[in-house]
Amino acid sequence: IPFTLDQAIRLIQRNERGRAGIQKAMMIANWRREAERREKRLAEGVDFADLEDDSEELLAAQRAAVSKIAASWKRKSAIRCVQRMKQEEYIFLGMLPPVEKPPVDQIALAEEIRVQRRQSQIEASSDYDKALDDELALSRKIKGPDLHKEMLDERREWILEVRKQTGAFPADLEAFYTRFDQPEETVEGEGDGGKQSKDGKKASDKK
């Protein structure tokens, strides 16, 4: 079953929490059993020194058991590693047939990859749109008032300048938006002048 990265992380976290809970429950159960043993021995009149000796013996026995388990695990792991190396060597030398891998449906695999890629693109596009909306909202909130004030000041200065030059306020703001546009007649005149200058140059060359 294919898992996404988030699903795999959640599964590992859930298993880890379960393992930690089981381990904690086992520790609590051991503590309770040890406490019951202590209470029972105290009721029987056993000295605390004997209890400490028993605890040390139990700890020594646990350490010995852990050492045996670790040694057994290492031995089995080494045996499995050697067997795997021997099998790979036999396959390389042609003494064993290669291990056949199960056939892979390339069409199904390609379709699965396409679906996953499409889903990733949809999620990325959604995240991008959300981030863009957040950035626009932040810009309106932070830069909006300053930009609004700057635009109003620019238009007020232009109105006052027109009033100073003409003696009257402009009827509308159309000229404000077209004040930097170059007149078409001027452009055409410049084009004709350029043409006439070229013609004059040609005539002088003929002479």
C-alpha positions, 0 to 999 in steps of 0.5 A: 500500500503506498504511503505519503510521507505524512502518513508514514510519519503519523504511523511511526508516531502512533506505533512509537506512542503505543510502544512507549505506553506498553513499556511504561505499563510494564515498568509500572507493573514491575514496580508494583510487583516489587513493592508487593514483594517488599511488603510481603517480606517485611510482613514476614520479618525479612530484614532490609539488608536481605532485600537489598541483597536480593535486589542486587542479585536480581540486577546481576541476573538481569545484566547476565540475561541482557548480555546473553540476549545481545550475544545471541542476537549478534551471532544470528545477525552475523550468520544471516549476513554471511549466508546472504553474502554466500548467496550473492557470491554463488549467484555472481559465479553462476552457481545459483540462478538469480533471484527472480523479482516479481514482475512490475506492472509498468502501466499501473506504476506510471499511472500511480506516479502520474496521480501522485504528481498531479496531487502534488501539483494541486497541493502546491498550487493551492499553497501558492494561491494561499500564500499569494492571498496572504501576501496581498492582504498583508501588503494592503494592511501595511503598505495600503495606507501609505500608498493611498496617502502618496497617491492623494498627495501626488494628485493634490500637487498636480491640481495646485500646479495646474491652478498656479499655471492656468488660474483655474482648477482642472475639470477632471483628472484625465490630463493627470494620467495623460500628461506624460504621453507624447503628442502624435502630431509631434511624433509625426512632425519629427518623422517628416523632418527626419525624412526631409533631412534624409531627402536633402542629404540625398539631393546634396549627394547627387549634386 
